[in-house]
Amino acid sequence: MLNYQELINKAKDYGFSDIQVNESTEESLTLFVSNGLVEKNNSANLTSVIIKGIYNGKLATLELEDLNRDVDAILSELKESASFITSKEECEIFAGSASYPEVKEEASDYVNYPTSYKIEKLIQLEKDIKAVDPRIVAVPYCVYGEEKHALKIVNSKGLDLAKSVNECAVFAQVVAMENGQASNGSKETAKINLADLDFDKVLKDSTKEALDHLNAKSTKSGAYDVVIENNAMSSLFSTYQTMYNGEAALRKMAFLAGKENTKVFNEMVNIIDDPLMNHEEVLHKTPFDSEGVACYTKDLVKDGVFKGLIHNLKTAKAFGTTSTGNASNTSVRGYNTYIAPGKKSKEELLADLGNGLLITDFDGLHAGVNPISGDFNLKCAGFVIENGKIVRPVTLIVMAGNFYKMLNDNIFEIGSDLTFSRGIGAPSILFKNVAISGE
């Protein structure tokens, strides 16, 4: 097994001014059940190591698959790699932040349950879903997953950090059929402990979504007032994360770059990046990023005013500022980035909407979105709303517009129902005068 301290000690002999080792480990189990049978039982226990070294002012990176390699061979290969680098970008191995937030690491109880128990839970979930309604014709997948991620960072400047997270999740996909028309529903929930996983909620939410969208049809083209439901809003928001990303700004692909301290959206819009978020759907806090920089809560947009880009060490140097603790390996990303919620429930938003559309799903998000300009053209589905109430499902419609303009000119009210999906969050939001193509 590779001796990290020996590697660090020998690096000076090879001419490296600084060197760092990032060790990532992942332990995971994924179970797929369909028609009462286990289709897949995938487990993994992987360790990967990334070594970064600065040689003659050049930052070289080497990813190791074989952790039993000779230290001298590794350093020789890393040095050779540095000789091919022609970039003149400044580089840095981080010495450490003055302090780090205290984050309690929680072990998961899933290790106390045998795989057979997890399979039985999935098989029973599938049976229960099928028994809900005769119009449910298929359950393509019931999936259980668990994983543990750990990161260790050590370097020649004395940095020595470690963190780990555990979680487990259950997911179900449902297909309902009526009058020759199929409708899909799905639900995923994740918790730290298996004992806390709500299988019943997965059953109720996935079947309700599939059944509620049966017999959907299109609606007339026109300009509609719409409420974009929190899950759909989170998905749409996730495609525009480059707008305040320092890495994207270097490539001239960040919409907000250069607009710091300028009003860019409606004053009701607040966007926050919070690695230390307290929310039932945010299972873990992040005390430091992949470069060892301390993470902290920051306003990206405050009362409609853009406050600044997120950075890693490289992009921060390029813009003459400091890292915001948003490094993710060699990239930049947010940690629990969300549109701040308002005070009204989704039901209150629908009441204020009166007549219009509730949008619950977008299709083709990446193909139909331009994150640089903000333009989008997306297939979507949802419900027709009359007098604040759902009257029928709607499908085969297309929403078109500009996301940045919508957050400025079209936004009317922000709901209180903040939800998160893979680190991106949003509540339901009421927009006025949105272009919908249908019949």
C-alpha positions in Angstrom: 0.0 0.0 0.0 1.3 3.4 -0.9 3.0 5.3 1.9 1.8 8.9 1.6 4.3 10.4 4.0 7.2 8.7 2.2 5.9 10.1 -1.1 5.7 13.6 0.4 9.1 13.4 2.0 10.8 12.2 -1.3 9.0 14.8 -3.4 11.6 17.5 -2.6 14.4 15.2 -3.9 12.7 15.2 -7.3 12.4 19.0 -7.4 8.8 19.4 -6.4 8.1 22.6 -4.4 4.9 21.1 -3.0 2.9 17.9 -3.3 -0.6 16.8 -2.2 -2.4 13.4 -2.0 -6.2 13.1 -2.2 -7.5 9.7 -1.3 -11.2 8.9 -2.1 -12.9 5.7 -1.1 -16.3 4.5 -2.0 -18.3 1.5 -0.6 -21.6 0.9 -2.2 -24.4 -1.5 -2.7 -27.2 -1.2 -5.3 -30.2 -3.7 -5.6 -32.6 -3.7 -8.5 -35.9 -5.7 -8.2 -38.4 -6.2 -11.0 -41.3 -8.7 -11.1 -40.3 -10.1 -7.8 -36.8 -11.0 -8.9 -33.4 -9.4 -8.2 -32.2 -8.2 -11.6 -29.0 -6.6 -10.3 -27.0 -6.8 -7.1 -24.0 -4.5 -7.5 -21.4 -3.9 -4.8 -18.2 -1.9 -5.0 -15.3 -1.0 -2.7 -13.1 1.4 -4.6 -10.2 3.6 -3.6 -8.7 6.2 -5.9 -5.8 8.4 -5.3 -5.0 11.7 -7.1 -1.5 13.2 -6.6 -0.8 16.8 -7.4 2.7 18.2 -7.5 4.2 21.6 -8.4 7.4 21.3 -10.4 9.1 24.4 -11.8 5.8 26.3 -11.3 3.7 23.8 -13.2 1.0 21.8 -11.5 1.0 18.1 -12.6 -1.7 15.6 -11.7 -1.5 11.8 -11.6 -4.4 9.5 -10.9 -3.4 6.1 -9.5 -5.3 2.9 -10.0 -2.5 0.7 -8.6 -1.8 1.7 -5.0 1.1 -0.6 -4.6 3.3 1.2 -7.1 6.8 2.3 -6.2 7.1 5.8 -4.8 10.1 6.7 -7.0 8.2 5.5 -10.1 5.2 7.7 -9.2 7.3 10.8 -8.6 9.2 10.2 -11.9 6.0 10.0 -13.8 4.6 13.0 -12.1 7.7 15.0 -12.9 7.6 13.9 -16.6 4.0 15.0 -16.8 4.9 18.4 -15.5 7.5 18.8 -18.3 4.7 18.7 -20.9 2.7 21.5 -19.4 2.9 24.8 -21.3 0.2 26.7 -19.4 1.5 29.8 -17.5 -1.4 29.8 -15.0 -0.5 30.3 -11.4 -0.9 27.2 -9.3 -1.1 26.4 -5.6 -1.0 23.6 -3.0 -3.2 24.9 -0.2 -1.7 25.2 3.3 -5.0 25.1 5.1 -7.7 27.5 6.3 -7.4 29.3 9.7 -10.3 27.2 11.0 -12.9 24.7 9.8 -16.6 24.3 10.7 -17.3 21.5 13.1 -19.3 18.8 11.4 -20.5 15.7 13.2 -20.1 12.6 11.1 -22.9 10.1 11.5 -22.5 6.4 10.8 -25.4 4.6 9.1 -27.3 1.7 10.5 -27.6 0.0 7.1 -24.5 -2.2 7.9 -26.7 -3.9 10.6 -29.2 -5.2 8.1 -28.5 -8.2 5.8 -28.9 -7.9 2.1 -31.7 -10.4 2.2 -33.7 -7.9 4.4 -33.2 -5.1 1.8 -34.3 -7.4 -1.0 -37.4 -8.4 0.9 -38.3 -4.7 1.5 -38.0 -4.0 -2.3 -40.1 -7.1 -3.3 -42.8 -6.1 -0.8 -42.7 -2.4 -2.1 -43.2 -3.7 -5.6 -46.2 -5.9 -4.5 -47.8 -3.0 -2.6 -47.4 -0.6 -5.6 -49.1 -3.1 -7.9 -52.0 -3.5 -5.5 -52.8 0.2 -5.3 -54.9 0.4 -8.4 -55.6 -2.0 -11.4 -54.5 0.8 -13.7 -51.0 0.3 -12.6 -49.6 -2.0 -15.2 -45.9 -2.1 -14.5 -43.2 -1.3 -11.9 -40.1 -1.2 -14.1 -37.8 -0.8 -11.1 -37.7 -0.8 -7.4 -34.1 0.2 -6.4 -32.3 0.3 -3.1 -28.9 1.9 -2.8 -26.4 2.6 0.0 -23.0 4.2 -0.1 -20.2 5.6 2.0 -17.8 8.2 0.6 -14.6 9.2 2.4 -12.0 11.8 1.5 -8.5 12.2 3.0 -6.2 15.1 2.0 -2.5 15.3 3.1 0.2 17.6 1.6 3.7 18.9 2.0 2.4 22.1 3.7 1.2 20.1 6.7 -2.5 19.8 5.7 -4.1 16.7 7.0 -7.9 16.5 6.7 -10.5 13.7 6.5 -14.3 13.4 6.2 -16.8 10.7 5.4 -20.5 10.5 4.7 -23.0 7.6 4.6 -26.5 7.4 3.2 -29.1 5.0 1.8 -32.0 5.5 -0.6 -35.0 3.8 -2.2 -36.5 4.5 -5.6 -39.5 3.3 -7.4 -40.7 3.8 -11.0 -44.4 3.2 -11.9 -46.3 2.9 -15.1 -50.1 3.4 -15.2 -52.4 2.8 -18.2 -55.9 3.9 -19.1 -57.7 4.3 -22.4 -54.6 3.3 -24.2 -52.5 6.1 -22.7 -49.5 5.4 -20.4 -48.4 7.7 -17.6 -45.2 7.4 -15.5 -44.5 8.2 -11.8 -41.4 7.9 -9.7 -40.2 8.8 -6.2 -36.8 8.6 -4.5 -36.1 9.2 -0.8 -32.8 9.1 1.0 -31.7 9.1 4.6 -28.6 8.4 6.7 -30.2 5.4 8.4 -32.1 2.5 6.8 -34.6 2.6 9.7 -35.7 6.1 8.7 -36.3 5.3 5.0 -40.0 5.9 4.3 -41.0 3.1 1.9 -44.6 4.0 2.3 -44.0 7.5 1.0 -42.3 6.2 -2.0 -45.3 4.0 -2.7 -47.8 6.8 -2.2 -46.0 9.5 -4.2 -44.9 7.3 -7.1 -48.4 5.8 -7.7 -50.1 9.2 -7.2 -47.9 10.8 -9.8 -48.6 8.1 -12.3 -52.4 7.9 -11.7 -52.9 11.7 -11.5 -51.4 12.2 -15.0 -53.6 9.6 -16.8 -55.8 10.9 -19.6 -53.6 14.0 -20.0 -54.0 16.0 -23.2 -52.6 19.2 -24.6 -54.0 22.7 -24.2 -54.2 25.7 -26.5 -51.1 27.8 -27.3 -50.8 31.1 -25.6 -49.3 33.2 -22.8 -50.1 31.6 -19.4 -49.5 32.3 -15.8 -47.8 29.3 -14.4 -46.6 27.8 -11.1 -43.5 25.7 -11.7 -43.6 23.0 -8.9 -40.6 22.8 -6.6 -39.2 19.5 -8.1 -39.5 20.8 -11.6 -38.1 24.2 -10.6 -35.1 22.5 -9.0 -34.4 20.5 -12.2 -34.7 23.7 -14.3 -32.5 25.7 -12.0 -29.9 22.9 -12.0 -29.2 23.4 -15.7 -28.1 27.0 -15.1 -25.4 26.5 -12.5 -22.7 27.8 -14.8 -24.1 31.4 -14.4 -22.1 32.1 -11.3 -19.3 29.4 -11.7 -15.7 30.7 -11.8 -14.6 27.9 -14.1 -17.3 28.7 -16.6 -16.4 32.4 -16.3 -12.8 31.6 -17.4 -14.3 30.1 -20.6 -16.6 33.1 -21.1 -19.7 30.9 -20.3 -20.9 32.4 -17.1 -23.9 34.7 -17.6 -23.2 36.7 -14.4 -19.5 37.1 -14.7 -18.5 40.8 -14.6 -21.9 41.8 -13.1 -20.9 41.7 -9.5 -22.8 44.1 -7.2 -25.3 44.7 -10.0 -29.0 44.1 -9.8 -29.5 41.1 -12.2 -32.9 39.6 -11.0 -36.1 40.7 -9.3 -35.4 41.8 -5.7 -37.3 38.8 -4.3 -34.7 36.5 -5.8 -32.1 35.2 -3.4 -29.6 32.4 -4.3 -27.5 30.9 -1.6 -24.7 28.3 -1.6 -24.7 26.6 1.8 -22.4 23.6 2.4 -23.6 23.7 6.1 -27.3 23.6 5.2 -29.9 22.5 7.8 -32.7 20.9 5.8 -34.4 17.5 6.1 -33.4 16.6 2.5 -29.8 17.7 2.9 -28.2 14.8 4.7 -24.6 16.0 5.0 -22.7 19.1 5.8 -19.4 19.8 3.9 -16.6 21.3 6.1 -14.0 21.6 3.4 -13.7 21.2 -0.4 -11.4 18.8 -2.4 -8.5 21.3 -2.1 -8.8 21.5 1.7 -10.3 25.0 1.7 -12.9 25.6 4.5 -16.5 25.7 3.2 -18.9 28.4 4.3 -22.4 29.8 3.6 -22.5 32.5 1.0 -25.0 34.7 -0.9 -24.6 34.4 -4.6 -27.6 36.7 -5.3 -29.0 38.9 -2.6 -32.2 40.7 -3.1 -31.7 40.4 -6.9 -28.1 41.7 -6.7 -25.3 39.4 -7.9 -22.6 39.1 -5.1 -19.9 37.0 -6.8 -18.7 33.9 -8.5 -17.8 30.6 -6.7 -14.2 29.6 -7.1 -11.6 26.9 -6.5 -7.9 27.9 -6.1 -7.2 28.1 -9.8 -10.2 30.2 -10.8 -9.7 32.5 -7.8 -6.2 33.3 -8.8 -7.3 34.0 -12.3 -9.8 36.6 -11.0 -7.5 38.0 -8.4 -9.6 36.8 -5.4 -9.7 33.9 -2.9 -11.2 30.5 -3.2 -14.8 30.2 -1.9 -14.3 26.6 -0.9 -16.1 25.2 -4.0 -13.5 22.9 -5.5 -14.6 19.5 -6.6 -11.6 17.6 -7.8 -10.4 19.8 -10.7 -13.7 21.6 -11.2 -15.9 24.1 -9.4 -19.4 23.4 -8.1 -21.9 24.6 -5.6 -22.6 22.7 -2.3 -26.4 22.9 -1.6 -27.1 25.8 -3.9 -30.7 26.9 -3.8 -33.2 29.6 -4.5 -34.4 30.9 -1.1 -38.0 30.1 -0.3 -40.8 32.6 0.3 -43.7 32.4 2.8 -46.6 31.0 0.7 -47.5 27.3 0.4 -47.9 25.8 -3.1 -51.7 25.8 -2.5 -51.6 29.5 -1.8 -49.6 30.1 -5.0 -52.2 28.2 -6.9 -54.9 30.3 -5.3 -53.1 33.4 -6.4 -52.5 32.0 -9.8 -56.3 31.6 -10.3 -56.3 30.3 -13.9 -53.2 28.9 -15.6 -50.9 25.9 -15.5 -49.1 23.9 -12.8 -45.9 22.6 -14.4 -44.6 19.4 -12.7 -42.2 17.9 -15.2 -39.7 19.0 -17.8 -38.4 16.8 -20.5 -35.1 17.2 -22.4 -33.6 19.7 -20.0 -30.0 19.5 -21.3 -30.9 19.5 -25.0 -33.5 22.3 -24.7 -31.5 24.7 -22.6 -28.8 27.3 -23.4 -27.2 28.2 -20.0 -25.1 31.0 -21.5 -27.9 33.0 -23.1 -30.6 31.7 -20.7 -32.9 30.6 -23.6 -34.9 27.4 -23.2 -37.5 25.4 -25.2 -38.7 22.5 -23.2 -41.4 19.8 -23.4 -43.3 19.8 -20.1 -46.4 18.4 -18.4 -48.5 19.3 -15.4 -52.1 20.3 -14.8 -54.6 22.9 -15.9 -55.6 25.2 -13.0 -59.0 26.9 -12.8 -60.0 29.1 -9.9 -56.9 27.9 -8.0 -57.8 24.2 -8.3 -56.5 21.3 -10.5 -59.0 20.4 -13.1 -57.2 18.0 -15.4 -53.7 16.8 -16.4 -51.9 18.4 -19.4 -49.2 17.0 -21.6 -47.7 17.6 -25.1 -47.0 21.2 -24.4 -43.8 23.2 -24.8 -42.6 26.1 -22.6 -40.3 28.6 -24.2 -38.5 31.6 -22.7 -35.4 33.0 -21.1 -34.6 31.8 -17.6 -32.7 34.9 -16.6 -35.5 37.1 -17.9 -38.1 35.0 -16.1 -36.3 35.6 -12.8 -36.4 39.3 -13.5 -39.6 40.2 -15.4 -41.9 37.3 -15.1 -41.5 36.2 -11.5 -44.4 37.0 -9.2 -44.3 35.0 -6.0 -41.9 32.4 -4.5 -43.3 29.5 -2.5 -42.2 28.1 0.9 -41.8 24.5 -0.2 -38.1 24.3 -0.7 -36.9 20.9 -2.0 -33.5 19.6 -2.9 -32.3 17.1 -5.6 -28.7 16.2 -5.8 -27.5 19.4 -4.1 -29.7 21.8 -6.0 -32.8 23.3 -4.4 -35.8 25.4 -5.3 -39.3 26.1 -4.1 -42.4 26.3 -6.3 -42.5 29.7 -8.1 -45.4 31.6 -9.7 -44.5 33.2 -13.0 -46.6 35.5 -15.1 -47.1 35.6 -18.9 -45.1 32.5 -20.0 -45.2 31.3 -23.6 -46.8 27.8 -23.9 -47.1 26.0 -27.2 -49.8 23.3 -27.4 -52.7 22.6 -29.7 
